[in-house]
């Protein structure tokens, strides 16, 4: 298998409605789903972390409501999704349990990935589930979505999820085995493209229309997803999900298209933090905390002496030493109002002070860069 896969620790797998739901019967393709979960269980046994992004709730629910052959209104589509989400979630839970694996359902819209607070909450929830060995199963929250449900943006949603959890590889399982120079169903001269190192206008022009009647996405949305993924230092691969055990087939070099990212996830995030000019606030730290940062440790509230600005959790703040020199920039784990309450306090006191549990560190080392103001460079350790 490719080095990109061998080196991957965290993998996001996206499956569309056309793969999950049989178009004629409107029922789940149980045997296919079971084979996919076999693949995921194998990945887990190899030490890989997996997040699953699944469509299908609307396609499944419309059949139960007797709307299989109808053109759905927005309200009908939302109602269908509400019905289908229960069936889909129950299926995943039962089949993962057969492999002694825990599944957790997360409902998101594109809007959840664009609002900073909702983004952070969703990210932290998924990371916590992964730490406990569970498999987050992300569905688009079609019961409340508006524009998203009309355009079928699960490809883009999966890329946002991959970026959110800092995945190494995003796998989009589709009813086509990758990108072609022209739509293969309508052009006999279409040639398969196994690898894309840069998404150019020529690559974008190769995207065709939508797929089956259940699938509201197409190659256009997959190219958009690839743009998001590679910008977040995540490789993306489009592969066929038509047959059983599609991940195993991919690992056995089945035809696919890889979109490669040249960036390293940690370096990309550090560079983003270091290059941010949108500094919302600043904090001052004592000499002990300063030394701890240079030793590669996170910033704890106990070492903070002062806080100013109007910042919120997830905002970039400047970290100054006792002399007032900026020595670091980082992503704050707390709002300014809570930061003021916990500065100078032990991490063990945070819960009693704020009335709720919070992060041990004010700025985690993974979300911070050290800056030498006389010769600004990013220090990643």
C-alpha positions in Angstrom: 0.0 0.0 0.0 1.0 3.6 -0.4 3.3 5.3 2.1 0.5 7.9 2.8 -1.6 5.1 4.1 1.1 3.3 6.0 2.0 6.5 7.8 -1.6 7.4 8.6 -2.7 7.2 12.2 -6.1 8.8 11.9 -8.4 8.0 8.9 -11.8 9.5 8.0 -14.0 7.3 5.8 -17.0 8.8 4.0 -19.8 6.7 2.5 -22.7 8.0 0.4 -26.3 7.2 0.2 -26.0 5.2 -3.0 -23.7 2.7 -1.2 -25.7 2.4 2.0 -29.2 2.2 0.6 -30.4 0.0 -2.1 -32.1 2.3 -4.7 -34.8 -0.2 -5.7 -35.9 -1.4 -2.3 -35.0 1.7 -0.2 -33.5 -0.6 2.4 -30.0 -0.7 3.9 -27.5 -2.9 2.2 -26.8 -4.9 5.3 -24.2 -7.3 3.9 -22.2 -4.5 2.4 -22.3 -2.5 5.6 -21.2 -5.5 7.5 -18.2 -5.9 5.2 -17.2 -2.3 5.6 -17.4 -2.6 9.4 -15.1 -5.7 9.1 -12.6 -3.5 7.3 -12.9 -0.8 10.0 -12.4 -3.4 12.7 -9.3 -4.6 11.0 -8.0 -1.0 10.8 -8.7 -0.6 14.5 -6.8 -3.9 15.3 -3.8 -2.4 13.5 -3.8 0.7 15.7 -5.5 3.1 13.3 -8.1 5.6 14.5 -11.2 5.8 12.4 -14.0 8.3 12.0 -17.0 7.4 9.7 -19.0 10.0 7.8 -22.2 8.5 6.5 -25.0 9.7 4.3 -28.2 7.7 3.9 -30.7 8.8 6.6 -32.9 10.7 4.2 -32.8 8.0 1.6 -33.7 5.4 4.2 -36.4 7.4 5.9 -38.3 8.5 2.8 -39.1 4.8 2.1 -40.5 4.3 5.6 -42.7 7.4 5.1 -44.0 6.1 1.7 -42.1 8.8 -0.2 -39.8 6.6 -2.2 -40.9 7.9 -5.6 -41.7 11.5 -4.6 -39.8 14.7 -5.2 -39.3 15.8 -1.6 -40.0 19.2 -0.2 -37.6 20.5 2.3 -39.9 19.6 5.2 -40.4 16.1 3.8 -36.6 15.7 3.4 -36.1 16.7 7.0 -38.8 14.4 8.2 -37.3 11.5 6.2 -33.9 12.2 7.7 -35.4 12.2 11.2 -36.8 8.7 10.6 -33.7 7.4 8.9 -31.2 8.6 11.5 -32.7 6.2 14.1 -32.5 3.2 11.8 -29.0 4.1 10.6 -27.7 4.7 14.1 -29.1 1.4 15.4 -27.6 -0.6 12.5 -24.1 0.9 13.1 -24.3 0.3 16.8 -25.4 -3.3 16.5 -22.8 -4.2 13.8 -19.9 -2.5 15.5 -20.8 -4.4 18.8 -20.3 -7.6 16.9 -16.6 -6.6 16.8 -16.5 -5.4 20.4 -16.4 -1.8 19.1 -18.3 1.2 20.3 -20.0 3.6 17.9 -21.1 7.1 18.7 -23.4 9.3 16.6 -22.6 12.9 15.9 -25.0 15.1 13.9 -23.4 18.1 12.1 -24.2 20.6 9.5 -21.7 22.7 7.5 -22.7 25.6 9.7 -21.3 23.7 12.7 -17.9 23.6 11.1 -18.0 27.3 10.4 -19.1 28.6 13.8 -16.0 28.7 16.0 -17.7 27.6 19.3 -19.7 24.8 17.7 -16.6 23.7 15.8 -14.5 23.5 19.0 -17.2 21.6 20.8 -17.6 19.1 18.0 -13.9 18.6 17.6 -13.4 18.1 21.4 -16.2 15.6 21.5 -14.8 13.6 18.6 -11.3 13.6 20.0 -12.6 12.4 23.4 -14.5 9.6 21.7 -11.4 8.6 19.8 -9.3 8.6 23.0 -11.8 6.2 24.5 -11.5 3.9 21.5 -14.9 4.7 20.1 -15.7 5.3 16.4 -17.6 8.6 15.8 -20.2 8.1 13.1 -20.9 11.6 11.7 -24.2 12.2 9.8 -25.2 15.5 8.3 -28.0 16.8 10.5 -30.5 16.9 7.8 -33.4 17.4 10.3 -32.3 21.1 10.8 -30.2 21.8 7.7 -31.6 24.0 5.0 -29.4 24.9 2.1 -27.1 21.9 2.8 -29.9 19.3 2.4 -30.7 20.7 -1.0 -27.2 20.5 -2.4 -26.0 17.3 -0.7 -22.7 18.5 0.7 -21.5 15.4 2.6 -18.3 15.3 0.6 -17.4 18.7 1.8 -18.6 17.9 5.3 -16.4 14.9 5.4 -13.4 17.1 4.5 -14.3 19.5 7.2 -14.5 16.6 9.7 -11.1 15.4 8.5 -9.7 18.9 9.0 -11.4 19.2 12.4 -9.9 16.0 13.8 -6.5 16.5 12.0 -6.9 13.2 10.0 -4.0 11.9 7.9 -6.2 10.4 5.2 -9.7 11.0 4.0 -11.3 8.1 2.1 -14.3 8.9 0.0 -16.1 5.7 -1.1 -18.2 6.4 -4.1 -19.9 4.7 -7.1 -16.9 5.7 -9.2 -13.3 4.6 -8.7 -11.7 8.0 -9.0 -11.2 11.0 -11.2 -11.3 10.7 -15.0 -10.3 13.2 -17.7 -14.0 13.2 -18.7 -17.2 11.5 -17.3 -16.5 7.8 -18.0 -20.2 7.0 -18.5 -20.5 9.5 -21.4 -17.0 9.5 -22.9 -15.2 6.5 -24.4 -12.0 8.4 -24.3 -12.0 9.1 -20.6 -8.8 8.2 -18.9 -8.4 7.4 -15.2 -6.1 9.7 -13.1 -4.4 7.8 -10.3 -2.7 10.7 -8.6 -3.2 14.5 -8.3 -0.4 16.5 -6.7 -2.0 19.9 -7.3 -5.7 20.8 -8.0 -5.5 23.0 -11.1 -8.3 24.5 -13.1 -7.7 21.7 -15.6 -8.4 19.2 -12.8 -11.5 21.0 -11.7 -12.8 21.0 -15.3 -12.7 17.2 -15.4 -15.5 16.9 -12.8 -18.8 15.7 -14.1 -22.4 15.8 -12.9 -24.2 13.9 -10.1 -24.4 10.2 -9.7 -27.4 8.1 -8.9 -30.8 9.4 -7.8 -30.0 8.8 -4.2 -26.6 10.5 -4.4 -26.9 14.3 -4.5 -23.1 14.8 -4.8 -20.8 14.3 -7.7 -17.2 14.7 -8.7 -17.6 18.5 -8.4 -18.2 18.2 -4.6 -15.4 15.7 -4.3 -12.9 18.1 -5.9 -14.1 20.8 -3.5 -13.6 18.3 -0.6 -10.1 17.5 -1.9 -9.3 21.2 -1.8 -10.3 21.4 1.9 -8.5 18.2 2.8 -5.1 18.9 1.2 -5.1 22.5 2.6 -5.5 20.9 6.1 -2.5 18.6 5.4 -4.7 15.6 4.8 -4.4 13.3 1.9 -7.6 12.3 0.2 -8.5 9.3 -1.9 -11.6 8.6 -4.0 -12.2 4.8 -4.4 -15.1 2.6 -5.5 -17.3 1.3 -2.7 -19.4 -0.9 -5.0 -18.0 -4.2 -3.9 -17.7 -5.9 -0.5 -14.8 -4.9 1.8 -14.0 -1.7 -0.1 -11.2 -0.7 2.2 -9.5 -4.1 1.8 -9.9 -3.6 -1.9 -8.2 -0.2 -1.7 -5.3 -1.6 0.3 -5.0 -4.3 -2.4 -4.4 -1.5 -4.9 -7.8 -1.3 -6.4 -8.1 1.6 -8.9 -8.5 5.0 -7.1 -7.4 8.6 -7.3 -5.1 10.1 -4.6 -5.1 13.8 -3.9 -1.8 14.5 -2.1 -1.0 17.1 0.4 2.6 18.3 0.8 2.0 19.8 4.2 2.5 18.2 7.6 -0.6 18.6 9.9 1.3 19.7 13.0 3.6 22.1 11.0 0.6 23.5 9.1 -1.3 24.3 12.3 1.8 25.8 14.0 2.4 28.0 11.0 -1.2 29.1 11.0 -0.9 30.1 14.7 2.5 31.8 14.2 1.3 33.7 11.2 -2.0 34.9 12.7 -2.3 38.7 13.0 -5.8 38.5 14.6 -4.6 38.5 18.2 -7.6 38.8 20.5 -5.8 39.3 23.8 -2.7 38.7 25.8 -1.5 37.1 29.0 1.6 37.6 31.1 3.4 34.7 32.7 6.1 34.3 35.5 9.6 33.1 35.0 8.7 29.5 36.0 6.0 29.3 33.3 8.4 30.8 30.8 11.0 28.2 31.4 8.3 25.5 31.2 7.3 26.7 27.8 10.9 26.5 26.5 11.1 23.0 28.0 8.2 22.1 25.7 5.4 22.1 28.2 1.9 23.5 28.1 0.9 26.7 29.8 -1.0 26.1 33.0 -3.1 28.8 34.8 -0.8 28.7 37.8 2.0 30.4 35.9 -0.2 33.3 34.5 -0.1 36.6 36.3 -2.3 38.9 34.2 -4.8 38.7 31.3 -6.2 41.4 29.0 -8.3 41.6 25.9 -11.7 40.3 24.8 -11.0 36.8 23.7 -12.9 33.6 23.6 -12.0 29.9 23.7 -10.4 29.1 20.4 -9.0 32.6 19.8 -5.3 33.4 19.3 -3.7 35.2 22.2 -0.2 36.6 22.7 1.9 35.2 25.6 4.3 37.7 27.2 7.1 37.2 29.8 7.6 39.4 32.9 9.5 41.9 30.8 6.6 42.4 28.5 8.2 40.6 25.5 6.0 38.3 23.4 7.5 34.9 23.6 4.7 32.8 22.2 1.3 32.8 20.5 -1.3 30.2 21.1 -5.0 29.1 21.0 -6.7 29.9 24.3 -8.6 27.0 26.0 -10.8 29.5 27.9 -12.8 32.7 27.4 -11.2 35.9 28.9 -13.9 36.0 31.7 -12.9 32.6 32.8 -9.2 33.1 32.3 -9.3 36.0 34.8 -10.9 33.7 37.4 -8.3 30.9 37.1 -5.0 32.7 36.6 -2.5 31.9 39.4 -4.6 28.9 40.4 -3.8 25.2 40.3 -5.4 23.2 37.6 -7.0 21.0 40.2 -9.0 24.1 41.4 -10.5 24.9 38.0 -13.7 22.9 38.4 -14.5 24.4 41.8 -13.8 27.9 40.6 -15.7 27.8 37.4 -18.4 25.4 38.5 -17.7 23.0 35.6 -14.8 20.9 34.4 -12.4 22.4 31.9 -9.0 21.8 30.4 -6.0 21.5 32.6 -3.9 23.9 30.5 -4.7 27.4 29.5 -2.8 26.9 26.2 -1.8 23.4 25.2 1.6 22.9 23.7 0.2 21.5 20.5 -1.7 24.8 20.0 1.2 27.1 20.7 4.3 28.4 19.0 7.4 29.9 20.7 8.6 33.1 19.1 12.1 34.7 19.4 11.3 38.3 18.7 14.9 39.1 17.8 14.9 36.5 15.1 11.3 35.3 14.7 11.1 31.6 13.9 8.6 28.9 14.7 9.9 26.5 17.4 7.8 23.3 17.2 9.3 21.7 20.3 
